Amino acid sequence: MVDQAAAKPKLTVLLCAPRGFCAGVDRAIQIVELALEKYGPPVYVRHEIVHNKFVVESLRAKGAVFVEELDEIPEGDRPVIFSAHGVPKSVPADASARNMFFLDATCPLVSKVHKEAQLHHKRGHDIVLIGHAGHPEVIGTMGQLPEGTVSLIETEEDARAFQPKDPDNLAWITQTTLSIDDTSAIVAILKERFPSILAPHKDDICYATTNRQEAVKEVAPRADAMIVVGAPNSSNSQRLREVAERAGCPHSALVQRASEIDWQDFEGISTLAVTAGASAPEVLVEEIIEAFANRFDVTVEVVRTAEETIAFNLPRELRATAAE
């Protein structure tokens, strides 16, 4: 009788910590769940509450209805929730004009960037936003101010080519989910070209993005391959995959579920690193590890590079429900 465990190749899984849900994502999901509990279904959510299909589908099963625009919502008194990525100022204004009851699940760290943009505008500065065109967070941040007020820079080439109206009156802000290294390189070019450019008081790239990227940098050189659990439209998950490759991991894959794993890519490995983007639930990480355990004799080693204790307040309307 062959011992099945003995027949499996040995695999060390380096499990990054921190990984997965950040405080902003946790808060946004709670807002939808508590709104469903307090007001009953349906509760409407403008855009995916966070960029994770599993999370969206589980909330949909509970009675959340996801729309892209407010005009998709039928008239009535049903609650409307704005996603964690933030929205342009025109969206709450439109909701108010339609007499909609809305709850804002924008991550407080994204709201901080919105306030910075507004403050710079008030003080007459020209604003440079480092971020990815078309991402909902970027659309929301640029939408805090009149059109044409914010210049978007995506790459080092953009930073070199940028021609501001007033080179001595600039301020920069960033999307919260960028690569720390890419952003540093862009900022260095802007500072070299425009020495008086104003920086944020505190880094705009959020603590969770930073911590997850630092954990990946720690384990990547030790791993034959890495799996990042996350969605293709999740900016912070895509950045984790890129960071792993740059830090020396030979193969880095972004997968949403275990069913997406291309097993040919993981033949012959002895060390696998695993992390998860800030909108990926832990149950999906467990599913991935279990899938490898079916094929390998797995030993899990947790590699912790930071402790996270941050939590954000819920909207006032839902605090009593949360306390029950």
Backbone hydrogen bonds in HBPLUS format (Angstrom, degrees):
<---DONOR---> <-ACCEPTOR-->    atom                        ^
c    i                          cat <-CA-CA->   ^        H-A-AA   ^      H-
h    n   atom  resd res      DA  || num        DHA   H-A  angle D-A-AA Bond
n    s   type  num  typ     dist DA aas  dist angle  dist       angle   num
A0007-ALA N   A0003-ASP O   3.03 MM   4  6.32 140.2  2.19 147.1 159.1     1
A0007-ALA N   A0004-GLN O   3.09 MM   3  5.03 124.5  2.41  92.3 107.0     2
A0008-LYS N   A0005-ALA O   3.24 MM   3  5.37 144.3  2.38  98.1 108.0     3
A0297-ASP N   A0009-PRO O   2.82 MM 288  5.84 165.7  1.84 141.2 146.0     4
A0011-LEU N   A0297-ASP O   2.95 MM 286  5.81 159.1  1.99 140.9 136.4     5
A0299-THR N   A0011-LEU O   2.89 MM 288  6.31 152.2  1.97 159.2 164.3     6
A0012-THR N   A0270-SER O   2.92 MM 258  6.22 170.0  1.93 146.3 146.9     7
A0272-LEU N   A0012-THR O   2.83 MM 260  6.21 163.1  1.86 159.6 164.9     8
A0013-VAL N   A0299-THR O   2.77 MM 286  6.03 166.3  1.79 154.4 159.1     9
A0301-GLU N   A0013-VAL O   2.75 MM 288  5.97 173.6  1.76 167.5 166.6    10
A0014-LEU N   A0272-LEU O   2.70 MM 258  6.05 155.7  1.75 148.1 156.7    11
A0274-VAL N   A0014-LEU O   2.91 MM 260  6.18 157.6  1.96 152.8 151.9    12
A0015-LEU N   A0301-GLU O   2.83 MM 286  5.96 154.4  1.89 140.8 149.3    13
A0303-VAL N   A0015-LEU O   2.92 MM 288  5.87 164.5  1.95 139.8 144.0    14
A0016-CYS N   A0274-VAL O   2.92 MM 258  6.10 166.7  1.94 167.3 171.9    15
A0017-ALA N   A0303-VAL O   2.97 MM 286  5.85 138.5  2.15 152.7 141.0    16
A0305-THR N   A0017-ALA O   2.89 MM 288  6.40 154.2  1.96 159.3 164.4    17
A0020-GLY N   A0276-ALA O   2.90 MM 256  4.62 159.8  1.94 116.0 119.0    18
A0026-ASP N   A0022-CYS O   2.97 MM   4  6.13 167.8  1.99 156.1 160.1    19
A0027-ARG N   A0023-ALA O   2.96 MM   4  6.05 158.8  2.01 142.9 148.4    20
A0028-ALA N   A0024-GLY O   3.05 MM   4  6.21 158.2  2.10 140.9 146.8    21
A0029-ILE N   A0025-VAL O   2.99 MM   4  6.24 167.0  2.01 159.9 161.9    22
A0030-GLN N   A0026-ASP O   3.01 MM   4  6.17 160.1  2.05 146.6 152.9    23
A0031-ILE N   A0027-ARG O   2.90 MM   4  6.15 150.0  1.99 149.0 157.2    24
A0032-VAL N   A0028-ALA O   3.26 MM   4  6.65 155.4  2.33 146.8 151.4    25
A0033-GLU N   A0029-ILE O   2.98 MM   4  6.29 169.7  2.00 156.9 159.8    26
A0034-LEU N   A0030-GLN O   2.75 MM   4  5.84 166.9  1.76 158.0 161.7    27
A0035-ALA N   A0031-ILE O   2.94 MM   4  5.94 151.6  2.02 140.4 148.6    28
A0036-LEU N   A0032-VAL O   3.00 MM   4  6.23 155.7  2.06 148.9 155.0    29
A0037-GLU N   A0033-GLU O   3.00 MM   4  6.25 150.5  2.09 141.1 149.7    30
A0038-LYS N   A0034-LEU O   2.80 MM   4  6.00 158.0  1.85 149.6 155.3    31
A0039-TYR N   A0035-ALA O   2.80 MM   4  5.67 166.6  1.82 149.5 154.1    32
A0040-GLY N   A0036-LEU O   2.82 MM   4  4.59 132.3  2.05 117.4 127.8    33
A0043-VAL N   A0063-GLY O   3.31 MM  20  6.55 152.1  2.39 137.0 143.0    34
A0065-VAL N   A0043-VAL O   2.85 MM  22  6.09 159.5  1.89 152.0 155.4    35
A0044-TYR N   A0079-PRO O   2.97 MM  35  6.18 157.8  2.02 167.6 160.5    36
A0081-ILE N   A0044-TYR O   2.78 MM  37  6.20 148.8  1.87 144.5 154.9    37
A0045-VAL N   A0065-VAL O   2.81 MM  20  6.01 156.6  1.86 154.7 154.6    38
A0067-VAL N   A0045-VAL O   2.90 MM  22  6.16 163.5  1.93 158.1 160.5    39
A0046-ARG N   A0081-ILE O   2.82 MM  35  6.14 162.8  1.85 166.5 171.9    40
A0047-HIS N   A0067-VAL O   2.55 MM  20  5.65 173.3  1.56 174.9 174.6    41
A0084-ALA N   A0049-ILE O   3.16 MM  35  5.89 168.2  2.17 146.8 148.4    42
A0052-ASN N   A0050-VAL O   2.87 MM   2  5.79 129.0  2.13 111.4  95.8    43
A0056-VAL N   A0052-ASN O   2.98 MM   4  6.25 168.0  2.00 157.8 161.5    44
A0057-GLU N   A0053-LYS O   2.83 MM   4  5.98 166.1  1.84 155.2 158.8    45
A0058-SER N   A0054-PHE O   3.00 MM   4  6.16 154.0  2.07 144.3 151.5    46
A0059-LEU N   A0055-VAL O   3.02 MM   4  6.27 152.7  2.10 150.1 157.2    47
A0060-ARG N   A0056-VAL O   2.84 MM   4  6.05 149.7  1.93 146.3 156.0    48
A0061-ALA N   A0057-GLU O   2.97 MM   4  6.17 150.8  2.06 143.2 150.0    49
A0062-LYS N   A0059-LEU O   3.05 MM   3  5.07 134.9  2.26  95.3 108.1    50
A0064-ALA N   A0059-LEU O   3.04 MM   5  5.54 164.2  2.06 140.5 138.1    51
A0063-GLY N   A0060-ARG O   3.05 MM   3  5.19 154.3  2.11 103.6 111.8    52
A0072-GLU N   A0069-GLU O   3.15 MM   3  5.80 163.8  2.17 116.8 121.2    53
A0073-ILE N   A0070-LEU O   2.97 MM   3  5.57 166.8  1.99 120.7 124.8    54
A0080-VAL N   A0101-PHE O   2.90 MM  21  6.23 144.9  2.02 149.8 160.0    55
A0103-LEU N   A0080-VAL O   2.74 MM  23  6.19 152.4  1.82 157.1 165.7    56
A0082-PHE N   A0103-LEU O   2.94 MM  21  6.44 154.9  2.01 158.9 167.0    57
A0105-ALA N   A0082-PHE O   2.98 MM  23  5.47 146.3  2.10 133.9 143.5    58
A0086-GLY N   A0083-SER O   3.22 MM   3  5.97 169.3  2.23 121.2 124.2    59
A0107-CYS N   A0084-ALA O   2.95 MM  23  4.99 170.2  1.96 128.7 125.4    60
A0091-VAL N   A0088-PRO O   3.03 MM   3  5.77 157.4  2.08 121.2 126.8    61
A0089-LYS N   A0143-GLY O   3.03 MM  54  5.88 159.8  2.07 117.3 121.1    62
A0093-ALA N   A0089-LYS O   3.35 MM   4  6.49 160.1  2.39 149.2 154.9    63
A0094-ASP N   A0090-SER O   2.88 MM   4  5.95 150.3  1.96 139.0 146.7    64
A0095-ALA N   A0091-VAL O   2.87 MM   4  6.16 159.4  1.91 154.0 160.2    65
A0096-SER N   A0092-PRO O   2.87 MM   4  6.06 157.2  1.92 146.8 152.3    66
A0097-ALA N   A0093-ALA O   2.99 MM   4  6.22 155.5  2.05 143.7 150.7    67
A0098-ARG N   A0094-ASP O   3.02 MM   4  6.28 136.8  2.21 141.9 153.4    68
A0098-ARG N   A0095-ALA O   3.18 MM   3  5.12 128.3  2.46  92.3 105.7    69
A0100-MET N   A0095-ALA O   2.88 MM   5  5.16 171.2  1.89 156.1 153.2    70
A0099-ASN N   A0096-SER O   2.94 MM   3  4.90 159.8  1.98 106.3 111.4    71
A0110-VAL N   A0107-CYS O   2.88 MM   3  5.24 136.3  2.07 110.9 123.4    72
A0111-SER N   A0107-CYS O   2.98 MM   4  6.38 157.8  2.03 153.2 160.4    73
A0112-LYS N   A0108-PRO O   2.98 MM   4  6.17 140.2  2.14 134.3 144.1    74
A0113-VAL N   A0110-VAL O   3.00 MM   3  5.19 119.7  2.38 100.1 114.5    75
A0114-HIS N   A0110-VAL O   3.03 MM   4  6.47 153.5  2.10 149.0 157.0    76
A0115-LYS N   A0111-SER O   2.92 MM   4  6.26 156.3  1.98 150.6 156.3    77
A0116-GLU N   A0112-LYS O   2.97 MM   4  6.27 153.2  2.05 145.6 153.1    78
A0117-ALA N   A0113-VAL O   2.96 MM   4  6.22 161.4  1.99 152.1 156.4    79
A0118-GLN N   A0114-HIS O   3.01 MM   4  6.31 160.3  2.05 150.0 155.3    80
A0119-LEU N   A0115-LYS O   2.89 MM   4  6.09 155.1  1.96 148.6 155.5    81
A0120-HIS N   A0116-GLU O   2.89 MM   4  6.14 166.6  1.91 157.4 160.4    82
A0121-HIS N   A0117-ALA O   2.97 MM   4  6.16 158.5  2.02 147.6 154.0    83
A0122-LYS N   A0118-GLN O   2.91 MM   4  6.10 155.2  1.97 144.7 151.6    84
A0123-ARG N   A0119-LEU O   3.00 MM   4  6.26 145.1  2.12 145.1 154.4    85
A0125-HIS N   A0120-HIS O   2.89 MM   5  5.25 158.2  1.94 156.4 150.2    86
A0124-GLY N   A0121-HIS O   2.97 MM   3  5.03 156.1  2.03 102.8 109.7    87
A0126-ASP N   A0169-ASN O   2.87 MM  43  6.10 170.8  1.87 170.3 169.0    88
A0171-ALA N   A0126-ASP O   2.93 MM  45  6.27 137.5  2.11 163.1 169.0    89
A0151-SER N   A0127-ILE O   2.88 MM  24  6.25 172.0  1.89 159.8 161.1    90
A0128-VAL N   A0171-ALA O   2.82 MM  43  6.13 159.6  1.86 160.0 165.9    91
A0173-ILE N   A0128-VAL O   2.87 MM  45  6.30 152.6  1.95 164.5 172.1    92
A0129-LEU N   A0151-SER O   2.78 MM  22  6.00 166.1  1.80 154.1 158.6    93
A0153-ILE N   A0129-LEU O   2.84 MM  24  6.07 162.8  1.87 152.3 154.5    94
A0130-ILE N   A0173-ILE O   2.91 MM  43  6.34 164.4  1.94 150.8 153.5    95
A0175-GLN N   A0130-ILE O   2.88 MM  45  6.27 153.2  1.95 171.9 169.5    96
A0131-GLY N   A0153-ILE O   3.10 MM  22  6.33 151.1  2.18 140.6 149.3    97
A0135-HIS N   A0132-HIS O   3.18 MM   3  5.84 165.2  2.20 135.5 138.1    98
A0138-VAL N   A0135-HIS O   2.97 MM   3  5.33 120.0  2.34 109.1 123.8    99
A0139-ILE N   A0135-HIS O   2.97 MM   4  6.29 162.7  2.00 159.7 165.4   100
A0140-GLY N   A0136-PRO O   2.88 MM   4  6.02 156.9  1.93 144.7 151.1   101
A0141-THR N   A0137-GLU O   2.92 MM   4  6.13 156.9  1.97 145.3 151.3   102
A0142-MET N   A0138-VAL O   2.89 MM   4  6.02 174.3  1.90 156.7 158.6   103
A0143-GLY N   A0139-ILE O   2.94 MM   4  5.89 137.4  2.12 134.8 147.0   104
A0144-GLN N   A0141-THR O   3.14 MM   3  5.49 164.2  2.16 112.3 114.5   105
A0145-LEU N   A0142-MET O   3.42 MM   3  6.13 167.1  2.44 115.7 119.0   106
A0149-THR N   A0146-PRO O   3.12 MM   3  5.77 150.1  2.21 143.5 144.1   107
A0159-ALA N   A0155-THR O   3.08 MM   4  6.44 153.9  2.15 143.8 150.7   108
A0160-ARG N   A0156-GLU O   2.99 MM   4  6.31 147.0  2.10 145.8 154.4   109
A0161-ALA N   A0157-GLU O   2.98 MM   4  6.20 146.5  2.09 146.1 155.6   110
A0162-PHE N   A0158-ASP O   2.91 MM   4  5.85 129.6  2.16 147.1 158.9   111
A0169-ASN N   A0166-ASP O   3.05 MM   3  5.52 161.9  2.08 126.2 126.3   112
A0198-LEU N   A0170-LEU O   2.91 MM  28  6.24 164.8  1.94 132.9 135.9   113
A0172-TRP N   A0198-LEU O   2.90 MM  26  6.24 162.8  1.93 175.2 170.7   114
A0206-CYS N   A0176-THR O   3.01 MM  30  5.16 152.2  2.09 126.4 132.2   115
A0183-THR N   A0179-SER O   3.01 MM   4  6.10 166.4  2.03 151.1 155.3   116
A0184-SER N   A0180-ILE O   2.94 MM   4  6.11 156.9  1.99 146.9 153.6   117
A0185-ALA N   A0181-ASP O   3.05 MM   4  6.28 155.1  2.11 147.9 153.9   118
A0186-ILE N   A0182-ASP O   3.06 MM   4  6.39 155.3  2.12 148.5 155.1   119
A0187-VAL N   A0183-THR O   2.83 MM   4  6.06 166.4  1.84 157.2 161.1   120
A0188-ALA N   A0184-SER O   2.89 MM   4  6.03 154.5  1.96 145.4 152.4   121
A0189-ILE N   A0185-ALA O   3.25 MM   4  6.52 151.9  2.33 141.4 147.4   122
A0190-LEU N   A0186-ILE O   3.03 MM   4  6.37 161.7  2.07 152.0 157.1   123
A0191-LYS N   A0187-VAL O   2.81 MM   4  6.04 160.8  1.85 156.7 161.8   124
A0192-GLU N   A0188-ALA O   2.97 MM   4  6.10 151.5  2.05 140.9 148.9   125
A0193-ARG N   A0189-ILE O   2.94 MM   4  6.15 158.2  1.99 150.1 155.9   126
A0194-PHE N   A0190-LEU O   2.67 MM   4  5.69 153.3  1.74 147.8 156.6   127
A0197-ILE N   A0194-PHE O   2.95 MM   3  5.64 167.4  1.96 132.0 133.4   128
A0210-THR N   A0206-CYS O   3.04 MM   4  6.33 170.5  2.05 161.0 163.5   129
A0211-ASN N   A0207-TYR O   2.83 MM   4  5.98 167.7  1.85 150.5 154.3   130
A0212-ARG N   A0208-ALA O   2.96 MM   4  6.03 162.7  1.99 148.2 152.8   131
A0213-GLN N   A0209-THR O   3.03 MM   4  6.19 156.3  2.09 148.5 155.2   132
A0214-GLU N   A0210-THR O   2.93 MM   4  6.16 156.6  1.98 153.3 160.2   133
A0215-ALA N   A0211-ASN O   3.02 MM   4  6.23 154.9  2.08 146.0 152.3   134
A0216-VAL N   A0212-ARG O   3.12 MM   4  6.32 155.4  2.19 141.4 147.6   135
A0217-LYS N   A0213-GLN O   2.98 MM   4  6.25 157.8  2.03 148.6 154.5   136
A0218-GLU N   A0214-GLU O   3.09 MM   4  6.31 143.8  2.23 141.2 150.5   137
A0219-VAL N   A0215-ALA O   3.22 MM   4  6.56 152.8  2.29 148.4 153.9   138
A0220-ALA N   A0216-VAL O   2.83 MM   4  5.70 159.3  1.87 159.8 165.2   139
A0222-ARG N   A0219-VAL O   2.86 MM   3  5.44 145.7  1.98 120.8 131.5   140
A0223-ALA N   A0220-ALA O   3.17 MM   3  5.32 156.4  2.23 108.2 115.1   141
A0224-ASP N   A0271-THR O   2.92 MM  47  5.39 150.6  2.01 131.0 139.6   142
A0273-ALA N   A0225-ALA O   2.90 MM  48  6.32 167.0  1.91 154.3 157.6   143
A0226-MET N   A0251-HIS O   2.78 MM  25  6.28 143.8  1.91 152.3 163.6   144
A0253-ALA N   A0226-MET O   2.89 MM  27  6.28 163.4  1.91 156.5 159.5   145
A0227-ILE N   A0273-ALA O   2.86 MM  46  6.32 157.0  1.91 157.2 162.4   146
A0275-THR N   A0227-ILE O   3.03 MM  48  6.49 157.5  2.08 162.4 167.7   147
A0228-VAL N   A0253-ALA O   2.81 MM  25  6.11 168.0  1.82 163.0 165.6   148
A0255-VAL N   A0228-VAL O   2.99 MM  27  6.33 157.6  2.05 156.0 162.9   149
A0229-VAL N   A0275-THR O   2.93 MM  46  6.24 166.6  1.95 136.9 140.4   150
A0277-GLY N   A0229-VAL O   2.88 MM  48  6.18 160.0  1.92 157.8 161.4   151
A0230-GLY N   A0255-VAL O   2.92 MM  25  5.90 159.0  1.97 136.3 143.3   152
A0234-SER N   A0231-ALA O   2.98 MM   3  5.19 161.6  2.02 114.5 117.3   153
A0238-GLN N   A0234-SER O   3.05 MM   4  6.32 163.4  2.08 156.4 160.6   154
A0239-ARG N   A0235-SER O   3.01 MM   4  6.28 155.5  2.08 152.3 159.2   155
A0240-LEU N   A0236-ASN O   3.16 MM   4  6.36 145.2  2.29 136.1 144.3   156
A0241-ARG N   A0237-SER O   3.21 MM   4  6.60 155.3  2.27 150.5 155.9   157
A0242-GLU N   A0238-GLN O   3.15 MM   4  6.48 160.2  2.20 148.0 153.0   158
A0243-VAL N   A0239-ARG O   2.84 MM   4  6.03 159.6  1.89 151.9 157.9   159
A0244-ALA N   A0240-LEU O   3.01 MM   4  6.19 157.3  2.06 148.0 153.2   160
A0245-GLU N   A0241-ARG O   3.29 MM   4  6.60 160.8  2.33 148.2 152.0   161
A0246-ARG N   A0242-GLU O   3.03 MM   4  6.30 163.7  2.05 153.6 158.2   162
A0247-ALA N   A0243-VAL O   2.91 MM   4  6.03 140.9  2.06 145.1 155.9   163
A0249-CYS N   A0244-ALA O   3.06 MM   5  5.61 162.2  2.10 152.1 148.7   164
A0248-GLY N   A0245-GLU O   3.20 MM   3  5.44 162.8  2.23 106.8 110.8   165
A0260-GLU N   A0257-ARG O   3.03 MM   3  5.65 161.8  2.06 116.5 122.3   166
A0261-ILE N   A0258-ALA O   3.11 MM   3  5.56 167.2  2.13 116.8 120.9   167
A0265-ASP N   A0262-ASP O   2.98 MM   3  5.81 147.3  2.09 123.3 130.6   168
A0266-PHE N   A0263-TRP O   3.02 MM   3  5.31 155.4  2.08 108.1 115.9   169
A0267-GLU N   A0264-GLN O   3.49 MM   3  5.46 172.2  2.50 105.6 105.8   170
A0280-ALA N   A0277-GLY O   3.07 MM   3  5.43 168.4  2.08 120.0 121.1   171
A0284-LEU N   A0281-PRO O   3.11 MM   3  5.85 147.8  2.22 117.4 124.4   172
A0285-VAL N   A0282-GLU O   3.00 MM   3  5.05 122.7  2.33  98.5 113.6   173
A0286-GLU N   A0282-GLU O   2.98 MM   4  6.33 161.9  2.01 158.7 163.2   174
A0287-GLU N   A0283-VAL O   3.03 MM   4  6.21 147.6  2.14 134.9 143.8   175
A0288-ILE N   A0284-LEU O   3.07 MM   4  6.28 152.8  2.15 140.6 146.5   176
A0289-ILE N   A0285-VAL O   3.01 MM   4  6.36 164.9  2.04 155.6 159.1   177
A0290-GLU N   A0286-GLU O   2.91 MM   4  6.07 156.6  1.96 148.2 155.1   178
A0291-ALA N   A0287-GLU O   3.01 MM   4  6.23 148.7  2.11 141.9 150.1   179
A0292-PHE N   A0288-ILE O   3.10 MM   4  6.50 151.4  2.18 148.4 155.6   180
A0293-ALA N   A0289-ILE O   2.86 MM   4  6.12 148.4  1.96 144.3 154.3   181
A0294-ASN N   A0290-GLU O   3.06 MM   4  6.33 129.8  2.32 141.0 152.6   182
A0295-ARG N   A0292-PHE O   2.96 MM   3  5.28 146.4  2.08 105.9 116.1   183
A0296-PHE N   A0292-PHE O   2.71 MM   4  5.76 139.9  1.86 155.0 168.7   184
A0318-LEU N   A0315-PRO O   2.95 MM   3  5.72 157.1  2.00 123.9 130.3   185
A0319-ARG N   A0316-ARG O   3.32 MM   3  5.41 156.0  2.38 104.6 111.3   186
A0322-ALA N   A0318-LEU O   2.99 MM   4  6.25 156.4  2.04 152.9 159.9   187
A0323-ALA N   A0319-ARG O   3.03 MM   4  6.22 141.0  2.19 141.9 152.0   188
A0324-GLU N   A0321-THR O   3.26 MM   3  5.37 145.1  2.39  98.2 107.9   189
